[in-house]
């Protein structure tokens, strides 16, 4: 709404057009495009809203040039804003190209200054910090991160050591649900096999690695443990992978689409067919079988008159 198709951001916004539309429709209208001509500080946001009669205002470039545009008390100095932004970028490991782009947008007309040219030439977060006299902050923050990383790696190694049980059968596998029919999983097959062989149901023990938050699961079946050597993104995936290791070690089907016969699918089909048959013949599936038996016995004892 703010400009015509052939116009560019440097052209003035058409407040009169936005206002006419706002007054003509009953739905909320969001005004945009006031960064270049109207919005220089927080108070200008309300001025732009009144000029367009819009229900609200959308701000893009003005917020990118100085995020403190939303501060009622007034704008912070640009240098202070940029240094604050760089601190966030370093702490959260923002990619230097993204950090550099945002800082260039803030500098705008100052890009041709010595500082602007140094920023344009920077090829890393460390070099960006040096441009804004924040080299000490970068070194201190990265040192803290390295210490945390070392600590987490130690914890991760401890977790791996705990998982390195010599009695555990291991295999490098992952569960890919695209290789299995809908609602059929290796865990279901393993549970079915345990019931058939009269074993206790499988027991899964899952741990999460702190460094990357990945999961690894160990399944115990008939007093033997199995696990995948690959860590997964979720607890469910890790458990499925452990079940696959167990099934493949035992030489049992795991339910993949490529397998010739899938007895769980056939079992479900039979159950569905039985339900349909009982429904068509008016039998109540919820009624216990012993009640049906009693009913049959009672009717058989009745004296039914013969024709």
C-alpha positions as CSV (number, residue, x, y, z in Angstrom):
1,X,0.0,0.0,0.0
2,X,2.8,2.4,0.8
3,X,4.1,2.8,-2.8
4,X,3.1,1.9,-6.4
5,X,4.6,-1.0,-8.3
6,X,7.1,1.2,-10.2
7,X,8.2,3.1,-7.2
8,X,11.3,2.3,-5.0
9,X,12.0,2.6,-1.3
10,X,13.5,6.1,-1.8
11,X,10.2,7.4,-3.1
12,X,7.9,9.1,-0.6
13,X,5.1,7.0,1.0
14,X,1.5,7.8,0.0
15,X,-0.2,8.4,3.3
16,X,-3.3,9.8,1.6
17,X,-3.8,6.5,-0.2
18,X,-3.4,4.4,2.9
19,X,-5.8,6.7,4.8
20,X,-8.4,6.5,2.1
21,X,-8.2,2.7,2.2
22,X,-8.3,2.6,6.0
23,X,-11.4,4.7,6.1
24,X,-13.1,2.7,3.3
25,X,-12.8,-0.8,4.7
26,X,-13.9,-2.4,8.0
27,X,-10.9,-4.6,8.4
28,X,-7.6,-3.6,10.2
29,X,-5.1,-1.9,8.0
30,X,-1.3,-1.9,8.8
31,X,0.6,1.1,7.5
32,X,4.1,0.5,6.3
33,X,6.8,2.5,4.5
34,X,7.2,5.5,6.9
35,X,10.8,4.8,7.8
36,X,12.3,7.1,5.2
37,X,10.1,10.2,5.6
38,X,8.3,10.0,8.9
39,X,9.7,7.8,11.6
40,X,12.9,9.1,13.1
41,X,12.1,8.4,16.8
42,X,9.4,6.7,18.9
43,X,7.0,9.7,18.9
44,X,6.9,9.6,15.1
45,X,5.3,6.2,15.1
46,X,2.0,7.6,16.5
47,X,2.3,10.6,14.0
48,X,2.5,8.2,11.1
49,X,-0.4,6.1,12.4
50,X,-2.6,9.2,12.6
51,X,-1.6,10.4,9.2
52,X,-2.6,7.1,7.6
53,X,-5.6,6.4,9.9
54,X,-4.3,2.8,10.1
55,X,-5.0,0.5,13.0
56,X,-1.2,-0.2,13.5
57,X,2.2,0.5,12.0
58,X,4.8,-1.8,10.6
59,X,8.5,-0.7,10.9
60,X,11.4,-2.3,9.1
61,X,14.2,0.0,8.0
62,X,14.0,2.4,10.9
63,X,14.2,-0.5,13.3
64,X,17.2,-1.9,11.4
65,X,19.0,1.5,11.4
66,X,18.5,1.9,15.2
67,X,16.6,-0.8,17.2
68,X,16.1,1.7,20.0
69,X,13.4,3.4,17.8
70,X,10.9,1.6,20.1
71,X,12.3,3.3,23.2
72,X,9.8,5.9,24.5
73,X,12.5,7.9,26.2
74,X,14.4,8.5,23.0
75,X,17.1,6.9,20.8
76,X,20.3,5.5,22.3
77,X,23.6,6.7,20.7
78,X,24.3,4.7,17.6
79,X,27.7,3.6,18.9
80,X,26.2,2.2,22.0
81,X,23.5,0.3,20.0
82,X,26.1,-1.2,17.7
83,X,28.3,-2.3,20.5
84,X,25.4,-3.9,22.3
85,X,24.4,-5.7,19.1
86,X,27.9,-7.0,18.7
87,X,27.9,-8.4,22.2
88,X,24.8,-10.4,21.4
89,X,26.3,-11.6,18.1
90,X,29.4,-12.9,19.9
91,X,27.5,-14.5,22.8
92,X,25.1,-16.3,20.5
93,X,27.7,-17.2,17.8
94,X,25.9,-15.3,15.0
95,X,27.6,-15.7,11.7
96,X,29.9,-12.8,10.9
97,X,28.4,-12.1,7.5
98,X,25.0,-11.5,9.1
99,X,26.5,-9.4,11.9
100,X,28.4,-7.4,9.3
101,X,25.3,-6.8,7.1
102,X,23.3,-5.5,10.1
103,X,26.1,-3.2,11.2
104,X,26.5,-1.8,7.7
105,X,22.7,-1.0,7.7
106,X,23.2,0.9,11.0
107,X,26.2,2.9,9.7
108,X,24.5,3.9,6.5
109,X,26.1,7.3,5.5
110,X,29.1,6.5,7.6
111,X,30.2,3.5,5.5
112,X,32.6,5.7,3.6
113,X,34.4,6.7,6.8
114,X,37.6,4.9,8.0
115,X,35.5,2.8,10.4
116,X,33.0,1.9,7.7
117,X,35.7,0.8,5.3
118,X,37.3,-1.4,8.0
119,X,33.9,-2.9,8.8
120,X,33.4,-3.6,5.1
121,X,36.8,-5.4,4.9
122,X,36.2,-7.5,8.1
123,X,36.2,-11.3,7.4
124,X,35.4,-12.6,10.9
125,X,33.6,-11.8,14.1
126,X,37.0,-11.1,15.7
127,X,37.9,-8.5,13.1
128,X,34.5,-6.9,13.5
129,X,35.1,-6.6,17.2
130,X,38.5,-5.0,16.5
131,X,36.9,-2.4,14.3
132,X,34.7,-1.3,17.2
133,X,37.4,-1.5,19.9
134,X,35.9,-4.6,21.4
135,X,38.8,-7.0,21.0
136,X,39.1,-7.6,24.8
137,X,35.4,-8.5,25.0
138,X,35.8,-11.0,22.2
139,X,38.8,-12.7,23.8
140,X,37.2,-12.9,27.2
141,X,33.9,-14.2,25.9
142,X,35.5,-16.8,23.6
143,X,37.7,-18.0,26.5
144,X,34.6,-18.5,28.7
145,X,33.0,-20.5,25.8
146,X,36.1,-22.6,25.3
147,X,36.1,-23.5,29.1
148,X,32.4,-24.4,28.9
149,X,33.0,-26.5,25.8
150,X,35.8,-28.4,27.4
151,X,33.6,-29.1,30.5
152,X,30.7,-30.3,28.3
153,X,33.1,-32.5,26.2
154,X,34.3,-34.1,29.5
155,X,30.7,-34.8,30.5
156,X,30.0,-36.1,27.1
157,X,33.0,-38.5,27.3
158,X,31.7,-39.6,30.6
159,X,28.3,-40.4,29.1
160,X,30.0,-42.3,26.2
161,X,32.1,-44.2,28.7
162,X,28.9,-45.2,30.6
163,X,27.4,-46.4,27.3
164,X,30.5,-48.4,26.4
165,X,29.4,-51.6,28.2
166,X,31.3,-54.5,26.7
167,X,28.2,-56.7,27.1
168,X,26.1,-54.4,24.8
169,X,25.7,-55.6,21.2
170,X,26.2,-52.5,19.0
171,X,25.4,-51.7,15.4
172,X,25.4,-48.4,13.4
173,X,21.7,-48.0,12.4
174,X,19.1,-45.3,12.4
175,X,15.3,-45.5,12.2
176,X,13.8,-44.0,9.0
177,X,10.0,-44.1,9.2
178,X,9.8,-43.8,5.4
179,X,11.1,-47.4,5.2
180,X,8.2,-48.7,7.3
181,X,4.4,-48.9,6.8
182,X,2.2,-46.4,8.6
183,X,1.8,-47.1,12.3
184,X,4.3,-50.0,12.1
185,X,7.6,-49.7,14.0
186,X,10.5,-51.9,15.0
187,X,9.5,-51.5,18.7
188,X,6.1,-53.0,17.9
189,X,7.8,-56.0,16.2
190,X,10.2,-56.5,19.1
191,X,7.3,-56.4,21.6
192,X,5.4,-58.9,19.5
193,X,8.4,-61.2,19.3
194,X,9.0,-61.0,23.1
195,X,5.3,-62.0,23.8
196,X,5.5,-64.9,21.3
197,X,8.7,-66.2,22.9
198,X,7.3,-65.6,26.4
199,X,10.1,-63.1,27.3
200,X,9.5,-60.1,29.5
201,X,8.7,-57.0,27.5
202,X,11.7,-54.9,26.3
203,X,13.2,-52.3,28.7
204,X,14.6,-49.1,27.2
205,X,17.2,-46.9,29.0
206,X,17.8,-43.6,27.2
207,X,20.4,-40.9,27.9
208,X,20.9,-37.4,26.4
209,X,24.3,-36.0,25.6
210,X,24.6,-32.4,27.0
211,X,27.0,-31.1,24.3
212,X,24.7,-31.6,21.3
213,X,21.5,-32.8,23.0
214,X,21.4,-36.0,21.1
215,X,19.9,-39.3,22.4
216,X,21.1,-42.9,22.7
217,X,19.0,-45.8,23.9
218,X,19.9,-49.3,25.2
219,X,17.2,-51.9,25.0
220,X,17.4,-55.0,27.2
221,X,15.7,-58.2,25.9
222,X,16.2,-61.6,27.6
223,X,19.0,-60.2,29.8
224,X,20.9,-59.0,26.7
225,X,21.5,-55.4,25.8
226,X,21.5,-53.8,22.4
227,X,22.1,-50.2,21.1
228,X,22.9,-48.2,18.0
229,X,26.3,-46.5,17.9
230,X,24.6,-43.5,16.2
231,X,23.0,-40.8,18.4
232,X,19.6,-39.5,17.4
233,X,17.7,-36.2,17.6
234,X,14.9,-37.6,19.8
235,X,14.3,-40.2,22.5
236,X,11.8,-42.0,20.2
237,X,14.2,-42.3,17.3
238,X,16.9,-43.6,19.6
239,X,14.6,-46.3,21.0
240,X,13.5,-47.4,17.5
241,X,17.2,-47.7,16.5
242,X,18.0,-49.8,19.6
243,X,15.0,-52.1,18.7
244,X,16.4,-52.5,15.1
245,X,19.8,-53.6,16.4
246,X,18.1,-56.2,18.6
247,X,15.8,-57.5,15.8
248,X,18.7,-57.7,13.3
249,X,20.9,-59.5,15.8
250,X,18.2,-62.0,16.5
251,X,17.4,-62.4,12.8
252,X,13.8,-61.4,13.3
253,X,11.7,-59.3,10.9
254,X,11.6,-55.6,11.7
255,X,8.6,-54.7,9.6
256,X,10.2,-52.8,6.7
257,X,8.3,-52.3,3.5
258,X,10.9,-54.3,1.6
259,X,10.2,-57.4,3.6
260,X,8.0,-59.9,1.8
261,X,5.4,-60.5,4.6
262,X,4.3,-58.1,7.4
263,X,2.4,-60.2,9.9
264,X,1.5,-57.1,12.0
265,X,-0.2,-55.5,9.1
266,X,-2.0,-58.8,8.3
267,X,-3.1,-59.1,11.9
268,X,-4.5,-55.6,11.9
269,X,-6.3,-56.3,8.6
270,X,-7.9,-59.4,10.2
271,X,-9.0,-57.4,13.2
272,X,-10.5,-54.7,11.0
273,X,-12.3,-57.4,9.0
274,X,-13.7,-59.0,12.2
275,X,-15.0,-55.6,13.4
276,X,-16.7,-55.0,10.1
277,X,-18.3,-58.4,10.1
278,X,-19.5,-58.1,13.7
279,X,-20.9,-54.6,13.0
280,X,-22.7,-55.8,9.8
281,X,-24.2,-58.7,11.8
282,X,-25.3,-56.6,14.7
283,X,-22.9,-58.1,17.2
284,X,-21.8,-55.8,20.0
285,X,-18.0,-55.9,20.3
286,X,-18.1,-54.3,23.8
287,X,-20.2,-57.1,25.2
288,X,-18.1,-59.7,27.0
289,X,-17.9,-63.2,25.5
290,X,-19.1,-64.8,28.8
291,X,-22.4,-62.9,28.6
292,X,-22.9,-64.1,25.1
293,X,-22.4,-67.7,26.2
294,X,-24.9,-67.3,29.1
295,X,-27.4,-65.9,26.7
296,X,-27.0,-68.9,24.4
297,X,-27.4,-71.3,27.3
298,X,-30.5,-69.5,28.5
299,X,-32.2,-69.5,25.1
300,X,-31.3,-73.2,24.6
301,X,-33.2,-74.2,27.8
302,X,-36.3,-72.4,26.8
303,X,-39.3,-74.4,25.6
304,X,-39.7,-73.3,22.0
305,X,-43.0,-74.4,20.6
306,X,-42.7,-76.5,17.5
307,X,-44.7,-76.0,14.4
